[in-house]
């Protein structure tokens, strides 16, 4: 049953998109982290780490659009220029809100170090943004 599902995903192109999305998302996450972590170490106090999220988001989303539109979802759906870019930013903004909420809860409420919320925030945001990108932005 699992192998049949994986084969169906492979045949439909979904498996390739998931793998490419994961790689491109990993690159975007590294870029996000490279901006976020120094800001939370040297600019913002731990309980204000959430202020670094929009700055890191702006940098990562710029790279992410290029990677996802030209590689992750290549050959899937249509390309609609400016409207598609606006949709992509909207989807990524949803991911940023999820990320900011998890960061704020983890750092301001639980007193965790700024790096601790990264994994759960990124994991949750990735699942949501993949679905929205596939079925909305690059449909």
C-alpha positions as CSV (number, residue, x, y, z in Angstrom):
1,X,0.0,0.0,0.0
2,X,2.8,2.5,0.9
3,X,4.8,1.6,-2.2
4,X,1.7,2.0,-4.4
5,X,1.1,5.5,-2.9
6,X,4.8,6.5,-3.4
7,X,4.6,5.2,-7.0
8,X,1.4,7.3,-7.6
9,X,3.2,10.3,-6.1
10,X,6.2,9.7,-8.4
11,X,4.0,9.3,-11.5
12,X,2.0,12.4,-10.7
13,X,5.2,14.4,-10.1
14,X,4.3,15.1,-6.4
15,X,7.2,13.1,-5.1
16,X,9.7,15.1,-7.1
17,X,8.1,18.3,-6.0
18,X,8.3,17.3,-2.4
19,X,12.0,16.4,-2.7
20,X,12.8,19.7,-4.6
21,X,10.6,21.7,-2.2
22,X,12.5,20.1,0.7
23,X,15.9,21.0,-0.8
24,X,14.9,24.5,-1.8
25,X,13.2,25.0,1.6
26,X,16.4,23.8,3.3
27,X,18.4,26.4,1.4
28,X,15.8,29.1,2.3
29,X,15.9,27.9,5.9
30,X,19.7,28.2,6.1
31,X,19.4,31.7,4.7
32,X,16.7,32.5,7.2
33,X,18.8,31.2,10.0
34,X,21.9,33.0,8.8
35,X,19.9,36.3,9.2
36,X,17.8,35.4,12.2
37,X,20.4,34.0,14.6
38,X,22.9,36.9,14.4
39,X,20.0,39.3,15.0
40,X,18.8,37.4,18.0
41,X,22.3,37.1,19.4
42,X,23.5,40.7,18.9
43,X,20.6,43.0,18.1
44,X,17.4,41.8,19.9
45,X,17.0,40.5,23.5
46,X,15.8,36.9,23.8
47,X,12.3,37.9,24.8
48,X,12.2,40.1,21.6
49,X,13.6,37.5,19.3
50,X,10.3,37.6,17.3
51,X,11.4,41.0,16.0
52,X,14.1,39.2,13.9
53,X,11.5,37.1,12.1
54,X,10.2,39.6,9.5
55,X,13.7,40.7,8.6
56,X,14.9,37.1,8.1
57,X,11.6,36.3,6.3
58,X,12.1,39.1,3.8
59,X,15.6,37.8,2.8
60,X,14.6,34.2,2.7
61,X,11.3,34.7,0.8
62,X,13.2,36.5,-2.0
63,X,15.5,33.6,-2.6
64,X,12.6,31.1,-2.0
65,X,10.5,32.5,-4.8
66,X,13.2,32.0,-7.3
67,X,14.0,28.5,-6.1
68,X,10.4,27.3,-5.9
69,X,9.1,28.9,-9.1
70,X,12.1,27.8,-11.2
71,X,12.9,24.5,-9.6
72,X,10.6,23.1,-6.9
73,X,7.4,23.4,-9.0
74,X,8.9,23.5,-12.5
75,X,6.5,22.1,-15.0
76,X,3.6,22.3,-12.6
77,X,0.8,24.7,-13.3
78,X,1.2,28.1,-14.9
79,X,3.3,31.1,-14.3
80,X,1.3,34.3,-13.9
81,X,3.9,37.0,-13.3
82,X,3.2,39.6,-10.6
83,X,0.0,38.0,-9.3
84,X,1.8,34.8,-8.7
85,X,4.6,36.6,-6.9
86,X,2.0,38.3,-4.7
87,X,0.3,35.0,-3.9
88,X,3.7,33.5,-3.1
89,X,4.5,36.3,-0.7
90,X,1.0,35.8,0.9
91,X,1.6,32.1,1.4
92,X,5.1,32.7,2.8
93,X,3.6,35.4,5.0
94,X,1.4,32.6,6.4
95,X,4.5,30.7,7.1
96,X,6.1,33.7,8.7
97,X,3.1,34.2,11.0
98,X,3.3,30.5,12.1
99,X,7.1,30.9,12.6
100,X,6.6,34.1,14.6
101,X,3.9,32.6,16.8
102,X,6.1,29.5,17.6
103,X,9.1,31.8,18.2
104,X,7.2,34.1,20.4
105,X,5.6,31.3,22.5
106,X,9.0,29.6,22.8
107,X,11.1,32.5,23.7
108,X,8.8,35.1,25.4
109,X,6.6,32.6,27.2
110,X,8.8,29.6,27.9
111,X,12.1,31.4,28.1
112,X,13.8,29.1,25.5
113,X,17.0,30.2,23.7
114,X,16.3,31.9,20.4
115,X,17.4,28.8,18.4
116,X,15.1,26.3,20.1
117,X,11.9,27.2,18.3
118,X,13.5,27.0,14.9
119,X,12.8,23.3,14.3
120,X,9.2,23.2,15.3
121,X,8.5,26.5,13.6
122,X,10.1,25.5,10.3
123,X,8.5,22.1,10.3
124,X,5.0,23.4,10.8
125,X,5.4,26.3,8.4
126,X,6.9,23.9,5.7
127,X,3.9,21.6,5.8
128,X,1.5,24.5,5.5
129,X,3.4,26.4,2.8
130,X,4.0,23.3,0.6
131,X,0.3,22.6,0.4
132,X,-0.6,26.2,-0.3
133,X,2.1,26.7,-2.9
134,X,1.2,23.5,-4.7
135,X,-2.6,24.0,-4.8
136,X,-2.7,27.8,-4.9
137,X,0.4,29.6,-6.1
138,X,1.8,27.1,-8.6
139,X,-1.5,25.4,-9.6
